[in-house]
């Protein structure tokens, strides 16, 4: 799997700490810090960190709800960061079940 942690370094420092239930990550523009919840699995951590890296790159401010253009952009950026298009296309040839596809990509 890609080392997402090192990809964050040009944009922000990463801090892991206990967070309120339901909050997995956040970006603070004032301190250029990405905060990640300490209870995330390795896979969750990679996904949340990739999402927050997008916010850091774009210097986003505040939270505007999961349907905002800023959040959709962060989700798309995270997917581009985490999913290799060639590997995805190859895995899609092997299976069409979304669970098996995820397992195939996760290796």
C-alpha atoms as one frame of an Amber mdcrd trajectory, in Angstrom:
protein
   0.000   0.000   0.000   1.120   3.559  -0.677   2.798   5.436   2.189   0.138
   8.111   2.633   1.842   9.491   5.725   4.876  10.629   3.723   2.611  12.256
   1.126   1.177  14.517   3.811   4.544  16.004   4.775   4.702  18.813   2.181
   1.249  20.023   3.217   0.815  19.432   6.945   2.048  17.667  10.015  -0.023
  14.701  11.171  -1.156  14.287  14.761  -3.037  11.283  16.129  -5.248  11.732
  19.173  -8.556  10.603  20.674 -11.424  12.371  18.925 -15.127  12.787  19.540
 -17.262   9.838  18.416 -18.081  10.098  14.727 -15.096  12.298  13.869 -12.267
  10.511  12.106 -10.093  13.391  10.972  -9.778  17.128  10.502  -7.474  19.713
   8.983  -6.552  22.923  10.799  -5.468  25.567   8.286  -4.075  27.891  10.958
  -1.485  25.356  12.153  -1.197  23.250   8.968  -2.068  20.183  11.010  -4.032
  17.093  10.061  -5.643  15.450  13.091  -6.525  11.754  12.924  -8.578   9.748
  15.406  -6.477   7.308  17.386  -9.011   4.465  17.046  -8.776   4.078  13.241
  -7.667   0.834  11.623  -4.688   1.058   9.259  -7.019   1.112   6.236  -9.294
   3.748   7.757  -6.262   5.832   8.693  -4.953   5.749   5.107  -8.345   6.747
   3.684  -8.998   9.541   6.175  -5.450  10.846   5.824  -5.713  10.888   2.006
  -8.972  12.856   2.333  -7.454  15.341   4.769  -4.358  15.769   2.563  -6.691
  17.191  -0.095  -8.008  19.731   2.409  -4.428  20.622   3.350  -3.316  21.002
  -0.287  -6.235  23.304  -1.028  -5.951  25.113   2.323  -9.634  24.462   3.019
 -11.205  26.146   6.000 -14.055  24.748   8.066 -16.402  21.844   7.542 -19.302
  22.304   5.167 -20.985  18.911   5.393 -20.280  15.707   3.489 -22.192  16.832
   0.377 -20.334  20.087  -0.164 -18.184  20.522  -3.289 -15.111  20.759  -1.046
 -15.856  17.378   0.573 -16.619  15.725  -2.778 -13.332  17.074  -4.141 -11.464
  15.701  -1.107 -13.088  12.287  -1.620 -12.142  12.261  -5.308  -8.571  13.369
  -4.560  -8.273  10.635  -1.927  -9.514   7.999  -4.372  -6.997   9.148  -6.993
  -4.250   8.992  -4.415  -5.139   5.530  -3.109  -6.333   3.671  -6.207  -4.036
   2.807  -9.067  -6.181   2.970 -12.256  -4.327   0.083 -13.925  -4.693  -2.170
 -10.890  -8.369  -1.228 -10.650  -9.028  -2.087 -14.309  -7.229  -5.405 -13.918
  -9.144  -6.272 -10.749 -12.420  -5.330 -12.437 -11.706  -7.967 -15.106 -11.367
 -10.610 -12.390 -14.555  -9.807 -10.490 -17.570  -7.530 -10.482 -18.493  -7.913
  -6.811 -17.572  -4.730  -4.941 -16.419  -6.601  -1.807 -14.181  -8.973  -3.774
 -12.925  -6.045  -5.875 -11.866  -4.214  -2.712 -10.136  -7.337  -1.430  -8.347
  -7.836  -4.748  -7.077  -4.239  -4.699  -6.074  -4.423  -1.059  -3.897  -7.460
  -1.838
